Amino acid sequence: MAKRRARPKRLRVAPLVVVLTLLVGGATLLILRLGMASPTQGDLTPAPTDTCRGVPAFTRALGLGGALALATDQPQRGLVLRATDGSEALYQHPTWGVAGYLGAIAYDGAGNVYAAPTPRLSLADNPLAGATTLWRVDGATGVMAPLVTLPGAATERNPFGVLGLTYTCTLDALYAGTVIGSTPTSERGGVVVIERSGHLRGVALAATDVLGVLVVRVGTGYTLYAGLARSPQVVAVPLDERGLAAGPGRPLLDLTAAGAAPSERARKLRLSAGTLEVDLVPFNFSLQSNAAAQLQTRRATWRYDGATDTWVVSQAAVGP
């Protein structure tokens, strides 16, 4: 496990679920609107940057009640809002299935939801032409529409596009981990930084195939954590004040140290209270492996050790 420097110089993946909570008996939606303390230069503990996430306003009028989850792991194509109170109540806006099956999702402080098409079993429901288009669900109306089409094209040998998404509150930007256009011998993916308007701000990591992505704050700066698509590794990339690459990436986590198999990759990363959670899935750019990943997601956790400035395994990989 590589040591993180305080001031550096410079295919299918399993579907994702975002859990939202409703206050029963009223129209008020409860969300994790956690205030982020202003960091100081001397505080080098990695801190989350996604705690402003908001609940979509359109959910208030649905009358489902209880806890709700936005999910892409249902039999229905696209996005599904389901109750998690055992009632099995489901809701799907008419526009939520137009992009085919979806994989990675993220949402911003206004409750807008962002989603990436990810083929599940065949290309019939997810044509190659749509693999590089990101979609946005309007938090007020629930209508899903294209946000931006990224450069490059998917192919039958690599039918995948965006495999990881995260929104960063303080940088007000969406980070997309991609494998767009990559071949068995050439990595053409990376991490693209996108404005909420759909404008491409720039690149946070180039010529590197990526699944899961996360942005953390360290002191007064930012660092991108990127789960590699071709090895069981997570790398860290220093970012500038605009959230773009400010230097080369360096090794951060060796997933095999937490019991990951050589074929497993970091699909999703979460940081909370000094604990880094990583969802692990098998991935090798084939539809078969992606279908298997839907049933084989495992999770491992790390804790930050300030004394050694490293992430230390706190729980080995568990799951199916």
C-alpha positions in Angstrom: 0.0 0.0 0.0 1.5 3.3 -1.1 1.9 6.2 1.3 0.0 9.3 0.4 2.0 12.5 0.4 0.4 15.5 2.0 1.4 18.0 -0.7 1.9 16.1 -4.0 4.0 17.9 -6.6 3.1 17.3 -9.1 -18.2 -4.6 -19.9 -20.9 -4.0 -17.5 -20.7 -3.1 -14.0 -23.1 -3.9 -11.3 -26.0 -1.3 -10.9 -26.0 1.3 -8.2 -28.5 2.3 -5.5 -28.9 5.7 -3.9 -30.9 5.7 -0.7 -33.2 8.6 0.1 -35.4 9.0 3.2 -38.9 10.5 3.6 -40.3 11.7 6.9 -43.5 9.7 7.2 -46.6 11.8 8.0 -45.5 15.0 6.2 -44.2 16.4 3.0 -40.8 17.2 4.3 -37.9 15.2 2.7 -35.0 14.3 4.9 -31.5 14.2 3.3 -28.0 14.0 4.4 -27.3 17.7 4.2 -24.2 17.6 6.4 -22.3 20.8 6.8 -18.7 20.5 5.7 -16.3 22.1 8.1 -13.8 24.5 6.5 -10.6 22.6 6.3 -7.3 24.0 7.3 -3.9 23.5 5.7 -2.7 21.5 8.6 -5.6 19.1 8.6 -4.7 16.3 6.2 -7.4 13.8 7.0 -9.3 13.1 3.7 -12.8 14.6 3.9 -15.9 13.8 1.7 -17.0 16.4 -0.8 -20.5 15.0 -1.7 -22.4 15.7 1.5 -24.7 18.3 0.0 -26.7 15.7 -1.9 -30.4 16.6 -2.1 -33.6 14.6 -2.4 -35.5 15.1 -5.7 -38.5 17.3 -5.1 -40.7 15.3 -7.4 -40.8 12.4 -4.8 -43.0 14.5 -2.5 -46.0 14.0 -4.7 -45.7 10.3 -5.2 -47.3 9.2 -1.9 -45.1 6.1 -1.5 -44.1 7.1 2.1 -41.3 5.6 4.2 -37.8 5.1 2.9 -37.2 5.3 -0.8 -34.3 4.1 -3.0 -33.4 5.2 -6.5 -32.1 2.0 -8.2 -30.9 0.6 -11.5 -30.8 -3.0 -10.3 -34.5 -3.8 -11.0 -35.8 -5.9 -13.8 -37.2 -2.8 -15.5 -35.0 -0.9 -17.8 -33.7 2.4 -16.6 -34.2 4.1 -13.2 -36.7 2.9 -10.6 -37.9 4.5 -7.4 -38.8 1.8 -4.9 -40.0 1.7 -1.4 -37.7 0.0 1.1 -40.3 -0.5 3.8 -41.3 -4.0 2.6 -44.3 -2.7 0.6 -42.6 -3.4 -2.7 -44.1 -0.2 -4.1 -42.4 1.0 -7.3 -42.5 4.1 -9.4 -41.0 4.8 -12.8 -41.4 8.0 -14.7 -42.3 7.4 -18.4 -38.9 8.8 -19.5 -36.7 6.7 -17.2 -36.4 3.8 -19.5 -35.6 5.6 -22.7 -31.8 5.2 -22.3 -32.0 1.4 -21.8 -30.5 -0.2 -18.7 -28.5 2.1 -16.5 -25.5 1.6 -14.2 -23.8 4.4 -12.3 -25.9 7.2 -10.8 -25.2 10.3 -8.7 -27.1 13.3 -7.5 -26.4 16.9 -6.7 -27.5 19.4 -4.0 -30.6 20.4 -5.9 -31.8 16.8 -6.1 -31.0 16.3 -9.8 -30.0 12.7 -10.6 -27.3 11.8 -13.2 -27.2 8.4 -14.8 -25.0 6.4 -17.2 -26.3 3.8 -19.6 -24.7 0.4 -19.0 -25.7 -2.7 -21.1 -26.8 -5.6 -19.0 -27.2 -8.8 -21.1 -27.2 -7.6 -24.7 -26.9 -4.5 -26.9 -30.6 -4.7 -28.0 -31.7 -2.5 -25.1 -28.5 -0.4 -25.0 -27.3 0.4 -28.6 -23.6 1.3 -28.9 -24.6 4.8 -30.1 -25.9 5.7 -26.7 -23.1 4.4 -24.6 -21.3 7.7 -24.2 -24.4 9.9 -23.4 -25.0 10.9 -19.8 -28.6 11.5 -18.7 -30.1 13.9 -16.1 -33.3 13.5 -14.2 -34.7 16.9 -13.3 -35.1 17.0 -9.5 -38.3 19.1 -9.8 -40.2 17.3 -12.6 -38.6 13.9 -12.7 -38.2 14.1 -16.5 -35.0 12.4 -17.7 -33.2 13.9 -20.7 -29.7 13.8 -22.2 -27.1 15.9 -20.5 -24.0 15.5 -22.6 -22.4 13.1 -25.1 -18.8 12.5 -24.3 -16.1 12.2 -27.1 -15.3 8.8 -28.4 -17.4 5.7 -29.3 -18.2 2.3 -28.0 -17.6 -0.8 -30.0 -18.8 -4.4 -29.9 -15.5 -5.4 -28.4 -15.9 -2.7 -25.7 -19.6 -1.7 -25.4 -19.1 0.3 -22.3 -18.9 4.0 -21.8 -19.2 5.7 -18.4 -18.8 3.2 -15.5 -18.5 5.6 -12.5 -20.1 8.8 -11.4 -19.8 11.1 -8.4 -20.8 14.7 -7.7 -18.6 17.1 -5.8 -20.4 19.8 -3.9 -17.6 22.4 -3.3 -16.3 22.1 -6.9 -19.9 21.9 -8.3 -19.0 19.3 -10.8 -19.7 15.8 -11.9 -16.9 13.3 -12.3 -17.3 10.5 -14.8 -15.0 7.4 -14.9 -14.9 6.0 -18.4 -13.5 3.3 -20.6 -14.7 4.9 -23.9 -13.0 3.6 -27.0 -10.5 1.4 -25.2 -9.2 -1.7 -26.9 -7.4 -4.8 -25.5 -4.0 -3.1 -26.0 -4.9 0.6 -25.6 -6.4 2.6 -22.7 -8.4 5.5 -23.9 -10.7 6.1 -20.9 -10.2 8.4 -18.0 -12.0 10.7 -15.7 -13.9 13.6 -17.2 -15.1 16.7 -15.2 -18.5 17.9 -16.3 -20.5 21.0 -15.3 -24.1 20.6 -14.2 -25.1 22.4 -17.4 -23.4 19.6 -19.4 -20.4 21.7 -20.4 -17.1 19.7 -20.3 -14.8 21.4 -17.8 -11.8 19.3 -18.5 -10.0 16.1 -17.6 -8.9 14.8 -14.2 -7.2 11.6 -15.5 -6.3 10.7 -19.1 -5.5 7.5 -20.9 -6.5 5.3 -18.0 -9.6 3.1 -17.9 -11.6 3.8 -14.8 -14.7 2.5 -12.9 -15.4 4.0 -9.5 -14.5 7.6 -8.8 -14.5 9.8 -5.7 -13.2 13.3 -4.9 -11.9 14.0 -1.4 -10.6 17.2 0.2 -7.2 17.1 1.9 -6.3 20.3 3.7 -7.2 23.1 1.3 -6.8 21.0 -1.8 -8.6 18.1 -3.6 -7.6 14.6 -4.6 -9.3 12.2 -7.0 -9.6 8.6 -6.1 -10.0 6.4 -9.2 -10.6 2.7 -9.3 -8.8 1.2 -12.2 -10.6 -1.0 -14.8 -7.6 -3.2 -15.7 -6.2 -4.0 -12.3 -7.4 -4.3 -8.6 -6.0 -0.9 -7.8 -7.1 2.6 -6.7 -5.0 5.5 -7.6 -4.9 9.1 -6.2 -4.6 12.1 -8.5 -4.0 15.7 -7.2 -6.4 18.3 -8.5 -6.1 22.0 -8.9 -8.6 24.7 -7.7 -10.9 23.9 -10.7 -10.9 20.2 -9.9 -8.7 19.2 -12.9 -5.5 17.2 -12.9 -2.6 18.9 -11.3 -0.1 16.1 -11.5 0.3 12.4 -12.2 -1.6 9.7 -10.3 0.0 7.5 -7.7 -1.0 4.1 -6.1 -3.4 4.5 -3.2 -5.0 1.1 -2.5 -4.1 -2.5 -3.5 -7.5 -4.1 -3.3 -6.0 -7.6 -3.0 -4.7 -6.6 0.4 -8.3 -6.6 1.5 -9.0 -10.0 0.0 -10.1 -8.9 -3.5 -9.6 -11.4 -6.3 -7.3 -10.4 -9.2 -10.4 -10.0 -11.4 -12.2 -7.6 -9.0 -12.3 -3.9 -9.5 -13.4 -0.9 -7.4 -16.9 -0.1 -8.8 -18.0 2.5 -6.1 -16.1 4.4 -3.4 -17.7 6.2 -0.4 -16.0 8.2 2.4 -17.7 8.8 5.7 -16.3 9.4 9.2 -12.8 8.5 8.2 -13.9 5.2 6.7 -13.4 4.4 3.0 -15.9 1.8 1.6 -15.2 0.2 -1.7 -17.7 -2.0 -3.7 -15.8 -4.7 -5.6 -17.1 -6.4 -8.7 -15.5 -8.7 -11.4 -14.9 -6.8 -14.6 -13.1 -7.7 -17.9 -14.8 -5.6 -20.5 -17.3 -8.4 -21.4 -21.1 -8.5 -21.1 -20.8 -11.8 -19.3 -18.6 -10.4 -16.5 -20.9 -7.5 -16.1 -23.9 -9.8 -15.8 -22.0 -11.7 -13.2 -21.1 -8.5 -11.3 -24.7 -7.9 -10.6 -24.8 -10.9 -8.4 -21.2 -10.8 -7.0 -20.8 -7.4 -5.5 -18.6 -7.5 -2.4 -17.4 -4.7 -0.1 -14.2 -3.9 1.8 -13.4 -1.0 4.0 -10.3 1.0 5.0 -9.6 3.5 7.8 -7.3 6.5 7.5 -4.3 6.4 9.8 -3.1 9.9 10.3 0.1 8.8 12.0 1.3 7.0 8.9 -0.7 9.0 6.3 -2.1 5.8 4.8 -5.3 3.9 4.4 -5.3 0.7 6.4 -7.7 -2.3 5.8 -10.3 -2.3 8.5 -12.6 -5.0 7.0 -11.7 -7.6 4.4 -13.9 -8.1 1.4 -17.3 -9.7 2.3 -20.3 -10.5 0.3 -21.5 -13.2 -2.2 
